[in-house]
């Protein structure tokens, strides 16, 4: 859902676009990882970005999304496997046949595959939003329009052609930057922590993925499929350091209901909520608790759990007594 929204906004030139001066070669590792995750094992891949490639003026995050979309497109065009090439080079363009009517110095980023290619009568339409040649349910028709929107926002262009030897070649032209790029910051080390986490999540697939994420960060995790099961574990006096609960769950109590009950009966136990639905917060509210927006990575969840535990330790705790009969 987030990707679909970004693609729509990108084509409409209303996205949170932040152009900076940067070197594409500094992001070779990230680009390679993105492409590798988007293709299959029967597709070989080469990413070639020489050190002498000029810096560009564009949004680096949107460039990665554009390359990801082109890689997915290439994957779908190679059902029997093949080769994917991502390369960059310095070019000077101008004249009547210049791509997009551009003039000046640009960096050309080529994404080429050895797939089925594109029928000649469709080459002029592939960047139209919602236009797709894929079967129903196999694509939205927004991936290539996002690439087009990104190139135009960057004051560049994108072209497509069929390679003589087969397959399609997409080329993004980004303007050369005259500004010295800021030093590329190394990725922050992933956080680790320890403690016992009670994970409350009704979707088994999401629960398994979240549990693996937490265990890789050093936590001991117990999974409860719903708030009622979580409350039973706590009633059985199992010991936990923090509760991580989804907000929207099927049947009975929600994560917000669970948080309220724990505030009454177990105020010593910090609660972190997670959700992919903004409506859930608008209706019920997180009531001052830390909220994780899905999807999140390991660094985000560890930071949220640490913050909740630290803040909870500073707050005075009181347990509400049950009313006398």
N, C-alpha and C positions, 0 to 999 in steps of 0.2 A: 504493500500500500504506500509506504514512504517513497519507494523507487518510482512508482507510477506518478505520484504527485510531483516529484522532482522533474520527471520528464515532461509533464504537461507545462509546468512553470518555465522550464528551460526553453521550450519552443515558443512560449508567449513572451519571452524576454522579461519575465517578472520574478525570476528566481533571485535568491540571495547570492548574487555573483560578485566575487571579490578578486579582481585582477591584480596580480603581483608579478614582479620580475623573478623568474626562477629558471633553473637549469633542469631540463627534462632528464638528463643523465643521472642527476641526483636521486631520481625516483625510479630508476630501473628496477630495483628490487621489488618495490611495491607494485609496479606495473606487471612484472613477471608473475608475482604471486596472484594478482587479480586474474590475469589471463589463464594461468594454470588451473585455478579453481573453477573457471567458467567453461573449460573444455573437457573432453573425455581423454581417456588413456590412449585411445587409438589415434590421437592427433599429436604430432610432434610440433614443437614450438621453438622459435628463435626470436629473441628480442635483441636488436642491435641498435644501440644509441651511442655513437662515438663521443669521445671526450671533447672534440673540437666543435660540437654542435652549439650554435649560438643560444644564449638565454632568450626566453620568450616572455611576452606580457600576456598573461591569461590567468584563469583560476585553476590551480593545479588539481583541486579536488574534482572539478568538473571535467578536466582532461581525463582523469582516471575513469570516471563514469562513462565518458565517451568511448574510451578504448575498451572498457568492459562490454559496452553494448555492441561494438563492432566484433569483439571476440565471440560473443554469444551468437551473433548473426553468422559468423564464419563457421562456428561449430554446427549450427543447424543446416548449413549448406554442404557439410561433409558427413553425411550419414554413414558412409563406409570408411571414415577415417581420412587423414590427409595431413597437410602441413599448414601451419599458421606462422606468418612472419610479421613482426612489428619492428619497424626501423624508422630512423629519423635522419634528415640531412639538411644542409643549408642550401637555399635556393634564392635566386633573384628572378622576379617575375615582372611582366609588363607587356603592353601591347594588346592587340585586338583579341588574341586567343588566350590571354592570361586567365587563370581560374578565378571566377567571381569578379572579374574586372579589377583584380588587385594590381598594385604597382609598388615595388620596393623589395626589401629583403625579408624573407620569411623562413621559418623552419617547417619543412614538409614531413609529416608523420604518416607513414604508409602502413596500412593493415591489409595484408594480402592472404588469400587462402587458395587452396587447390580444389575447391568444391565445384558445384554445378554451374556457377555463374548466374547472371541475371539476364532474362530475355531482353533483347534490345528494345522492344516496345515498352518495357517497364522501367528502363533506366532513368527516364525523366520524372518518375513519380515516386521513387523509393523514399524520398525525404518528406513526403506528405504525411501529416499526422493521421494515424489510424489506417494508413494504406499498408497492407501486408499481403504477401502471397502465401503465407503459412496457413495450415489448416486451422479450423476453429479450435480455440483453446490453446493454440501453440504460440501465440504472440499477440501483442496489443497493437502493433503498428506504430509504437511511439519511440522505440529505441533509436532508429535512424533520424527521426525528427529531433530528438534530443541532441544528437551529434550535430545536426544542422544548426540548431539554436545556439549551441555552445560556440561553434565556429563563427557565426555571425556576431554574437556578443563580444567575441574576442577580436573583432575587426579583421577577421580572416575569412576563410572559405573552406568548403569540403567538396570533393569531387568523387565520382565513382566511374569505373570502367571495367570491362571484362579483359582479363589478361589473355594474350594470344595463346598461351599454353593451357588455358583453362582456369576457371576460378575468377573471383572478383577482387578488385583493388580499390580500397577507399583511401583517400589522401586528405588529411586535415592540414591546412596552412595556417600557421600562427605567426603573428608579426614578431620580428626580432626586437628585443628590448635593448634600449640604450642605457638603462639603469643597471647599476651593478647589483646582482642578486644578493639577498641576504644569505649568510651562511646557513646551510641546510642543517636543521637541528636533528640530532639522532633521536630515534624513538625512545620514549621513556621506558625504563624497565618495568615489566609487569609486576604489579603489587602482589604480595603474599601476606597471609594472615593465618590465624589458627582459631579454633573454638568449635563448638557444636552448633549447627544450624538446623532448625526445623523448617523444612521447605514445604509450603502448602501450595499445591498446583494440581488442577484437575485434568490437565492434558498430559498424558504419559510421555509423549515425545518431547514436549517442552520441559517436563520434569527431568527426564533423563539427560537432556542437553545441559540444563542448568545445574544439575547435580555434578555432572562431569566437570563443568566450569569451576564450580566451588571446590571440588576435591583437588583439582589441579592447582588451586590457590592455597591449599593447605588445610581446608576445613573438613570436619567430620559431619556428614550430612545424613539426616533422617527425612524420608519423604512421607508426607501425609497427603492423601488424595483430595481431602476436603476439610473445611474448618471443623466439622464434627469429629473427624478422626484426629485432627490436631489437638483439639481440646481433650479427647480421651487420653492421648499420650501424656499430656501435661497433668491430667488427673491421676494417671498412674505414676506420677512423680518422676518421669524421665527428666533429665537435666539438660537444659539448652542455654546457650549464651545469647541467641538472637533468633527471631522468627522472620523468615522471608516469605511473604504470602502474595499470591495473585489477588487482584481485586474482584474481577468478574469470574465467577464460577457457577457451574450449573447446580440448580436445586438448593434450597435451604439458605444457609448463611453465605454472605459475601466476605471478601477479605476485610472490608470496612467493619462489618459486624464482628468478625473475629478480633479485630484490633480493639473495638470497644469493650468486648468481653474480657480481653487480656488486660486492658487498662483498669478494669474493675477488680479482677481476681488475681492477676499477676503483674502488678505495676513494676515489678523488678525486671521484667523481660522486655527488651527493646524490640520494636516491630518495624520492619521495612516492607513497603508495599511495591508491587510491580504491576504494570498494566500496559497494554497497547491501545487502550481505548480512552481518549480524552473525555468522552461523555461520562465515563465512570467517575472521574474526578469532579466533573461539573455538577453531577447529581448528588454524590455523597460526600465529596471532599476527603482529603487525606487526613484532616484533623491534626495538622501539625507534624505528621510523620514524614520520614524520608520516602520519596517515591522514585522508583526506577522506571524509565520509559523503555519498553521493549521495541526493538531488540537492543541488548546491551552486551558489552564485552566484559572480559574478566576484570580489567582495571576499574571499570565503572561499578561493578557489583561489589568488589572488595572495598572500594572507597566509600560506597554507600553504607555497607555494614559497619565499617570502622567508625564512620561519622555518627551513625545511630547509637552505637555502643558507647562512644565517647560522650555524646550529649546526654544520653540516658544516665550515665554514671554521675553527672553533675546535677541532676534534678532530684529534689526530695521525693521519696516514694511513700505513698500511703495506700493502704488497702481498705476498700470500702467494706464495712461489715454488712452481712446480710441482715435485713430487717428482722426484728424479733417477732416471733409468732404471736 
